[in-house]
Amino acid sequence: MTVMTASGVQAYVEKAQKYMSERQAHRDRVRDLRFDTIAVHGMYSAEEAFSGGQGGIIEPIFPSTSQAYRDSDEMEAALSYQIPTWCYSRIHNPTVFYLEETLALLEAYGCECDATGLCTSSGMAAIKQAIEPLLAKQRSGTENINFVSAAQTYGGTFQLFNVRMAERGAQVRWVREPWKTEEWENLIDEGTRFLYAEMPSNPQQAFADIQAVADLAHSHGIPFIVDATIATPALMRPLAHGADIVIHSLSKTAGAGGCTISGAIIARHDMVSKHLDDEVKADYGLWLKLWPFRDSGPAMSPATAHIILGEVRTLRLKMEQMSRNTLTVAHFLADHPRVERVDYLGLDDHPLHDLAGRYMKVVDDGSPSFGHLMSFNVAGGAAETRVFFDGLKRTWRATDLGRIKTVATIPAISTHQQQGEEGRELAGIPANMVRLCVGAEHAEDTIADIDQALALV
């Protein structure tokens, strides 16, 4: 019979400390690698493969719901958070951890700060998980809790902020023109908990000056959160410009194959927030995992993590190709007589082209690159837009985006329908807007399909 002793627990703690020291040394070496190398290899090493993975060169999937322990001492050490553990997949899982580390390393690439990643079951789960602790009531209970967000967000985000957070007593204050930093400043007061922007926005292509808004947020002792789903770290890394938290719907661009629903939070260490305790701010991503996340349970499955890891390995290559294609399509649409407006940051005459170009660049290259998402307004109105939309043959009609295949939707009747007419007016979503997410097909084939559909209008 094994007798439980303090020394037994301590033995596991000392073993774990040695393991964590070695892992940190390996992580430090990985941080010195180039972006593509990190994307391909992540934190999975040959040493790790041979020590427990039977030499497999790809990260293994751990589909088991739980972890077994050698004895009661190891269980006690693990469940008291004295040693690393994945105990239960709702809380943590090794395969998911490989993805979290890879994303954190990519988002912090070229940045003096370090960061921690936390993967979730969806992009919406990531947003909700990231913001809820920041909106917790203070002990005094007298504060008017609010947060400031760009009005140009995904429809689900708009609903979460405008309805669900209001139900919890937190007021959202909308910035109509987020590229004007003074608009942000005018909405901040003592009750403001954070600033939030989606860049580029879906589908309006709104953009803000990341460094200026981050500096503004920090001057008020609050964090700046950026949803960078469309850009991915291959084109933009907000942490390097002062943002505190980056959100991704991995269902979209990072998971371009379109096989999984998933999300991620990447939080810088020592983030700014006058409303959080120092130990929470020191590593917000890890704190979320250990406490709020384990209680609410929006866990990513190991199979999903494995799929996204495979997608991320070629992230830069896909983003370059899709961005080039989108620019080609945007130029075609800008000259088309049946199109009254094109919104794509890559067009030289777009009013936010220069601002976005300061932040959106191909990693390790420096060439401006503006992503795969654009929108355009069909001449006429809602009826003409439906005729065009229904006439598409090769382009998929779906509410999806960020795909390797080109996808289109009409936001007013789909992704932003629930906002209502007033909400769509606020966000700049007219009835004749088409959101187009250009994939990796040959651009001329995509143009041919769009052209034949426009000819029906």
C-alpha positions as CSV (number, residue, x, y, z in Angstrom):
1,M,0.0,0.0,0.0
2,T,1.3,3.5,-0.9
3,V,1.3,5.9,2.1
4,M,0.4,9.5,1.2
5,T,3.1,11.8,2.5
6,A,4.1,15.4,2.0
7,S,7.4,14.3,0.7
8,G,5.6,12.3,-2.0
9,V,3.8,15.4,-3.2
10,Q,7.0,17.4,-3.0
11,A,8.8,14.8,-5.2
12,Y,6.2,15.4,-8.0
13,V,6.5,19.2,-7.5
14,E,10.3,19.0,-7.9
15,K,10.0,16.8,-11.0
16,A,7.5,19.2,-12.5
17,Q,9.8,22.2,-11.8
18,K,12.6,20.5,-13.8
19,Y,10.2,19.7,-16.6
20,M,8.9,23.2,-16.8
21,S,12.4,24.7,-16.7
22,E,13.3,22.5,-19.7
23,R,10.1,23.4,-21.5
24,Q,10.7,27.1,-21.0
25,A,14.2,26.8,-22.3
26,H,12.8,25.1,-25.4
27,R,10.1,27.8,-25.7
28,D,12.8,30.5,-25.6
29,R,14.6,28.9,-28.4
30,V,11.4,28.6,-30.5
31,R,10.7,32.3,-30.0
32,D,14.0,33.1,-31.8
33,L,12.8,31.2,-34.9
34,R,11.2,32.8,-37.9
35,F,7.4,33.0,-38.3
36,D,7.0,30.1,-40.8
37,T,9.2,27.8,-38.8
38,I,7.1,28.5,-35.7
39,A,3.9,27.9,-37.7
40,V,5.1,24.6,-39.0
41,H,6.7,23.2,-35.8
42,G,5.1,25.1,-32.9
43,M,6.2,23.7,-29.5
44,Y,6.4,20.1,-30.6
45,S,10.0,18.9,-30.7
46,A,11.8,15.7,-31.7
47,E,12.7,15.1,-28.1
48,E,9.1,15.2,-27.1
49,A,8.1,12.9,-29.9
50,F,10.5,10.3,-28.9
51,S,9.9,10.6,-25.2
52,G,6.1,9.9,-25.5
53,G,4.9,10.1,-29.0
54,Q,6.6,7.0,-30.5
55,G,8.5,9.3,-32.9
56,G,5.5,10.7,-34.7
57,I,6.5,14.0,-36.5
58,I,3.0,15.5,-36.1
59,E,1.5,16.4,-32.7
60,P,-0.5,13.5,-31.4
61,I,-4.3,13.7,-30.7
62,F,-5.3,13.0,-27.1
63,P,-9.0,12.2,-27.4
64,S,-9.3,10.9,-23.8
65,T,-11.6,12.9,-21.6
66,S,-9.3,12.7,-18.6
67,Q,-5.8,12.0,-17.3
68,A,-4.9,9.2,-14.9
69,Y,-2.4,9.7,-12.0
70,R,0.2,7.4,-10.6
71,D,-0.9,7.8,-7.0
72,S,-2.7,10.1,-4.6
73,D,0.4,12.3,-4.2
74,E,0.5,13.1,-7.9
75,M,-3.3,13.7,-8.0
76,E,-3.1,16.1,-5.0
77,A,-0.2,18.0,-6.6
78,A,-2.0,18.2,-9.9
79,L,-5.5,19.3,-8.7
80,S,-4.0,21.9,-6.4
81,Y,-2.2,23.4,-9.4
82,Q,1.3,22.7,-8.0
83,I,2.3,20.7,-11.2
84,P,1.2,20.9,-14.8
85,T,-1.9,18.7,-15.5
86,W,-4.6,18.3,-18.0
87,C,-6.8,16.3,-15.6
88,Y,-10.0,16.8,-17.6
89,S,-10.4,18.0,-21.2
90,R,-12.9,20.6,-20.3
91,I,-10.1,22.4,-18.5
92,H,-7.0,21.4,-20.5
93,N,-5.8,19.0,-23.1
94,P,-2.3,18.3,-24.5
95,T,-3.3,18.6,-28.2
96,V,-5.2,21.9,-27.5
97,F,-2.1,23.1,-25.6
98,Y,0.1,22.6,-28.7
99,L,-2.3,24.9,-30.6
100,E,-2.5,27.5,-27.8
101,E,1.3,27.7,-27.6
102,T,1.7,28.0,-31.4
103,L,-0.9,30.8,-31.6
104,A,0.7,32.7,-28.7
105,L,4.1,32.4,-30.3
106,L,2.8,33.6,-33.6
107,E,0.9,36.6,-32.2
108,A,3.9,37.6,-30.0
109,Y,6.3,37.2,-32.9
110,G,8.5,40.2,-33.2
111,C,7.1,41.6,-30.0
112,E,9.0,42.4,-26.8
113,C,6.1,41.1,-24.7
114,D,5.2,37.4,-24.2
115,A,1.7,36.1,-24.3
116,T,-0.5,33.1,-23.4
117,G,-3.1,31.5,-25.7
118,L,-6.4,30.0,-24.7
119,C,-8.5,28.0,-27.2
120,T,-12.3,27.9,-27.1
121,S,-15.2,26.1,-28.7
122,S,-16.0,29.0,-31.0
123,G,-15.0,32.6,-31.8
124,M,-18.1,33.9,-29.8
125,A,-17.0,31.8,-26.8
126,A,-13.6,33.5,-27.0
127,I,-15.1,37.0,-27.0
128,K,-17.4,36.2,-24.1
129,Q,-14.7,34.5,-22.1
130,A,-12.2,37.4,-22.6
131,I,-14.6,40.2,-21.7
132,E,-16.7,38.9,-18.8
133,P,-14.1,39.1,-16.1
134,L,-13.4,42.7,-17.1
135,L,-17.0,43.6,-16.6
136,A,-17.3,42.1,-13.0
137,K,-18.8,44.5,-10.5
138,Q,-16.4,46.2,-8.0
139,R,-17.0,45.7,-4.3
140,S,-18.5,49.2,-4.0
141,G,-21.2,48.3,-6.5
142,T,-21.8,52.0,-7.4
143,E,-19.9,52.1,-10.7
144,N,-21.7,52.5,-14.0
145,I,-20.0,49.6,-15.9
146,N,-19.5,50.2,-19.6
147,F,-17.2,49.4,-22.5
148,V,-16.4,51.1,-25.8
149,S,-16.5,49.3,-29.1
150,A,-16.3,50.1,-32.7
151,A,-19.8,49.8,-34.2
152,Q,-18.4,47.8,-37.2
153,T,-18.4,44.3,-35.8
154,Y,-19.7,40.9,-36.8
155,G,-23.4,40.6,-36.2
156,G,-23.0,38.0,-33.4
157,T,-20.6,40.3,-31.6
158,F,-23.0,43.2,-32.0
159,Q,-25.8,41.1,-30.4
160,L,-23.5,39.9,-27.6
161,F,-22.5,43.5,-26.7
162,N,-25.8,45.2,-27.3
163,V,-28.2,42.6,-25.8
164,R,-26.4,40.0,-23.7
165,M,-24.0,42.3,-21.9
166,A,-26.8,44.8,-21.3
167,E,-28.7,42.1,-19.6
168,R,-25.7,41.8,-17.2
169,G,-25.7,45.5,-16.5
170,A,-22.8,46.5,-18.8
171,Q,-23.5,49.2,-21.3
172,V,-21.8,49.2,-24.7
173,R,-20.9,52.6,-26.2
174,W,-20.5,52.5,-30.0
175,V,-17.8,54.4,-31.9
176,R,-19.2,55.2,-35.4
177,E,-15.9,56.1,-36.9
178,P,-13.2,54.1,-35.1
179,W,-10.4,55.5,-37.3
180,K,-11.0,58.8,-35.4
181,T,-9.2,58.3,-32.1
182,E,-11.0,61.3,-30.6
183,E,-14.3,59.5,-30.9
184,W,-13.0,56.8,-28.6
185,E,-11.8,59.3,-26.1
186,N,-15.1,61.1,-25.9
187,L,-16.9,57.9,-24.7
188,I,-14.5,56.9,-21.9
189,D,-15.2,57.6,-18.3
190,E,-14.4,56.1,-14.9
191,G,-16.8,53.2,-15.5
192,T,-15.2,52.1,-18.8
193,R,-13.6,48.7,-18.5
194,F,-12.0,48.1,-22.0
195,L,-11.9,49.3,-25.6
196,Y,-12.8,46.8,-28.4
197,A,-12.3,46.8,-32.2
198,E,-12.6,44.3,-35.0
199,M,-9.9,45.0,-37.7
200,P,-10.5,44.8,-40.5
201,S,-14.2,44.7,-39.7
202,N,-16.6,42.2,-41.1
203,P,-17.8,43.3,-43.6
204,Q,-17.3,47.1,-43.7
205,Q,-13.5,47.2,-43.7
206,A,-13.4,49.6,-40.8
207,F,-10.0,50.1,-39.2
208,A,-8.5,52.0,-36.2
209,D,-5.1,53.3,-35.3
210,I,-4.0,50.4,-33.1
211,Q,-1.1,52.2,-31.4
212,A,-3.1,55.4,-30.8
213,V,-6.2,53.6,-29.4
214,A,-4.0,51.3,-27.2
215,D,-2.2,54.3,-25.8
216,L,-5.5,56.0,-25.1
217,A,-6.8,52.9,-23.3
218,H,-3.7,52.6,-21.2
219,S,-3.8,56.3,-20.3
220,H,-7.1,55.4,-18.6
221,G,-5.8,52.2,-17.1
222,I,-7.9,49.9,-19.2
223,P,-7.0,47.2,-21.9
224,F,-7.5,47.4,-25.7
225,I,-8.9,44.2,-27.3
226,V,-8.6,43.5,-31.0
227,D,-10.5,40.9,-33.0
228,A,-7.9,40.1,-35.7
229,T,-9.8,37.2,-37.3
230,I,-9.6,38.5,-40.8
231,A,-5.9,39.5,-40.7
232,T,-4.4,36.6,-38.7
233,P,-0.8,37.0,-37.3
234,A,0.5,36.4,-40.9
235,L,-0.6,40.0,-41.7
236,M,-1.0,41.8,-38.4
237,R,0.0,41.3,-34.8
238,P,-1.8,43.8,-32.6
239,L,0.2,42.9,-29.5
240,A,3.3,44.4,-31.1
241,H,1.5,47.8,-31.3
242,G,0.2,47.9,-27.8
243,A,-3.0,45.8,-27.8
244,D,-3.6,43.7,-24.7
245,I,-5.8,40.9,-26.0
246,V,-6.2,39.4,-29.5
247,I,-9.3,37.5,-30.4
248,H,-9.7,35.0,-33.2
249,S,-12.6,33.0,-34.6
250,L,-10.4,30.1,-35.8
251,S,-13.5,28.8,-37.6
252,K,-12.6,31.5,-40.2
253,T,-9.3,32.5,-41.7
254,A,-6.9,30.5,-39.6
255,G,-9.1,27.4,-40.3
256,A,-9.5,28.2,-44.0
257,G,-10.5,24.6,-44.8
258,G,-13.9,25.1,-43.1
259,C,-14.1,21.9,-41.1
260,T,-14.3,23.1,-37.5
261,I,-15.8,25.7,-35.2
262,S,-13.3,27.2,-32.8
263,G,-11.9,30.3,-31.3
264,A,-8.9,31.7,-29.4
265,I,-7.8,34.3,-26.9
266,I,-4.2,35.5,-26.9
267,A,-3.4,37.8,-24.0
268,R,-0.2,39.6,-23.3
269,H,1.6,39.2,-20.0
270,D,1.3,42.1,-17.6
271,M,-1.7,43.6,-19.5
272,V,-3.1,46.9,-18.4
273,S,-6.3,47.0,-16.3
274,K,-6.9,49.0,-13.2
275,H,-9.9,46.8,-12.4
276,L,-8.0,43.5,-12.1
277,D,-5.7,42.2,-9.4
278,D,-2.0,42.1,-10.2
279,E,-1.8,38.3,-10.3
280,V,-4.6,38.2,-12.9
281,K,-3.0,40.9,-15.1
282,A,0.4,39.1,-14.9
283,D,-0.9,36.2,-17.1
284,Y,-4.5,36.8,-18.0
285,G,-4.7,33.9,-20.5
286,L,-3.4,31.4,-17.9
287,W,-5.7,32.8,-15.2
288,L,-8.7,32.5,-17.5
289,K,-7.8,28.9,-18.1
290,L,-7.4,27.9,-14.5
291,W,-10.5,29.7,-13.1
292,P,-13.3,31.2,-15.3
293,F,-12.8,28.9,-18.2
294,R,-12.8,25.7,-16.2
295,D,-16.1,26.8,-14.6
296,S,-17.9,27.8,-17.8
297,G,-16.5,25.0,-20.0
298,P,-16.3,26.4,-23.6
299,A,-13.6,23.8,-24.4
300,M,-12.1,23.1,-27.8
301,S,-12.0,19.4,-28.8
302,P,-8.6,17.7,-29.3
303,A,-9.7,16.8,-32.9
304,T,-10.4,20.4,-33.7
305,A,-7.1,21.5,-32.3
306,H,-5.3,18.9,-34.5
307,I,-7.1,20.2,-37.6
308,I,-6.3,23.9,-36.9
309,L,-2.7,23.0,-36.2
310,G,-2.5,21.6,-39.7
311,E,-4.1,24.7,-41.2
312,V,-1.8,27.1,-39.4
313,R,1.3,25.5,-40.8
314,T,0.7,27.2,-44.2
315,L,-1.0,30.3,-42.9
316,R,1.3,32.9,-44.5
317,L,1.2,31.2,-47.9
318,K,-2.6,31.1,-47.9
319,M,-2.9,34.7,-46.7
320,E,-0.6,36.0,-49.4
321,Q,-2.5,34.1,-52.2
322,M,-6.0,35.0,-51.0
323,S,-5.0,38.7,-50.5
324,R,-3.5,38.9,-54.0
325,N,-6.7,37.4,-55.4
326,T,-8.9,39.8,-53.4
327,L,-7.1,42.8,-54.7
328,T,-7.5,41.6,-58.3
329,V,-11.2,41.1,-57.8
330,A,-11.6,44.4,-56.1
331,H,-10.0,46.2,-59.0
332,F,-12.4,44.5,-61.4
333,L,-15.5,45.4,-59.3
334,A,-14.3,49.0,-58.9
335,D,-14.5,49.5,-62.6
336,H,-17.8,47.6,-63.1
337,P,-20.9,49.7,-64.2
338,R,-23.3,47.6,-62.1
339,V,-21.3,48.2,-58.9
340,E,-21.8,51.5,-57.0
341,R,-19.2,51.1,-54.3
342,V,-16.3,48.8,-53.3
343,D,-14.9,48.5,-49.8
344,Y,-11.5,46.9,-49.7
345,L,-8.6,48.3,-47.8
346,G,-6.1,47.3,-50.5
347,L,-7.5,49.8,-53.0
348,D,-5.3,52.9,-53.1
349,D,-8.3,55.2,-53.1
350,H,-9.9,53.6,-50.0
351,P,-9.9,56.3,-47.3
352,L,-8.3,53.9,-44.7
353,H,-5.8,52.4,-47.1
354,D,-2.8,54.3,-45.7
355,L,-3.8,53.7,-42.0
356,A,-4.4,49.9,-42.6
357,G,-1.1,49.7,-44.5
358,R,0.8,50.8,-41.5
359,Y,-0.3,47.7,-39.7
360,M,-1.2,45.0,-42.3
361,K,2.0,43.7,-43.8
362,V,3.1,40.2,-44.9
363,V,5.2,38.9,-41.9
364,D,9.0,38.8,-42.5
365,D,8.4,40.5,-45.8
366,G,7.0,44.0,-45.0
367,S,4.8,44.2,-48.1
368,P,1.4,45.7,-47.4
369,S,-1.3,43.1,-47.7
370,F,-5.0,43.5,-46.8
371,G,-6.6,40.1,-46.5
372,H,-9.3,38.1,-48.2
373,L,-12.4,40.0,-47.1
374,M,-14.2,42.8,-49.0
375,S,-17.6,44.1,-49.7
376,F,-19.4,45.9,-52.6
377,N,-22.8,47.4,-53.2
378,V,-24.7,46.3,-56.2
379,A,-26.2,49.2,-58.2
380,G,-29.9,49.5,-57.7
381,G,-31.1,48.1,-54.3
382,A,-32.1,45.0,-52.4
383,A,-33.9,43.4,-55.3
384,E,-31.0,43.8,-57.8
385,T,-28.6,42.5,-55.1
386,R,-30.7,39.3,-54.8
387,V,-30.7,38.8,-58.6
388,F,-26.9,39.0,-58.6
389,F,-26.5,36.8,-55.6
390,D,-28.9,34.1,-56.9
391,G,-27.0,34.2,-60.2
392,L,-23.6,33.1,-58.8
393,K,-22.6,29.6,-60.0
394,R,-19.1,28.8,-58.7
395,T,-19.1,31.2,-55.7
396,W,-20.7,29.6,-52.6
397,R,-23.7,31.4,-51.1
398,A,-23.2,31.0,-47.3
399,T,-22.7,33.0,-44.1
400,D,-19.2,31.6,-43.8
401,L,-16.0,33.5,-44.5
402,G,-12.2,33.0,-44.5
403,R,-12.5,30.0,-46.7
404,I,-10.0,28.5,-49.2
405,K,-13.1,28.6,-51.5
406,T,-14.8,31.9,-52.4
407,V,-17.9,32.6,-50.4
408,A,-20.5,35.4,-50.6
409,T,-23.4,36.6,-48.5
410,I,-25.8,39.5,-48.2
411,P,-25.2,40.7,-44.6
412,A,-28.5,42.6,-44.3
413,I,-30.5,39.3,-44.6
414,S,-28.0,37.0,-42.9
415,T,-25.1,37.8,-40.6
416,H,-26.4,41.2,-39.6
417,Q,-30.1,40.6,-39.8
418,Q,-30.7,40.3,-36.1
419,Q,-29.3,43.8,-35.5
420,G,-32.4,45.4,-37.0
421,E,-32.6,48.3,-39.4
422,E,-31.3,50.8,-36.8
423,G,-28.4,48.6,-35.8
424,R,-27.4,48.0,-39.5
425,E,-27.6,51.8,-40.1
426,L,-25.3,52.3,-37.2
427,A,-22.8,49.7,-38.5
428,G,-23.0,50.8,-42.1
429,I,-24.8,47.7,-43.6
430,P,-27.0,48.7,-46.5
431,A,-29.5,46.3,-48.1
432,N,-27.5,46.2,-51.4
433,M,-24.1,45.2,-49.8
434,V,-22.6,41.9,-50.7
435,R,-19.8,40.5,-48.5
436,L,-17.3,38.6,-50.6
437,C,-14.6,36.5,-49.1
438,V,-12.2,35.6,-51.9
439,G,-10.5,32.2,-51.8
440,A,-7.4,30.7,-53.4
441,E,-8.9,29.8,-56.7
442,H,-7.5,31.5,-59.8
443,A,-8.7,35.1,-59.6
444,E,-9.8,35.2,-63.2
445,D,-12.2,32.3,-62.6
446,T,-13.7,34.1,-59.7
447,I,-14.1,37.3,-61.7
448,A,-15.8,35.4,-64.5
449,D,-18.4,34.0,-62.1
450,I,-19.1,37.5,-60.6
451,D,-19.2,39.1,-64.0
452,Q,-21.9,36.7,-65.4
453,A,-24.0,37.2,-62.2
454,L,-23.8,41.0,-62.5
455,A,-24.9,40.7,-66.1
456,L,-28.2,39.4,-64.9
457,V,-28.9,42.7,-63.0
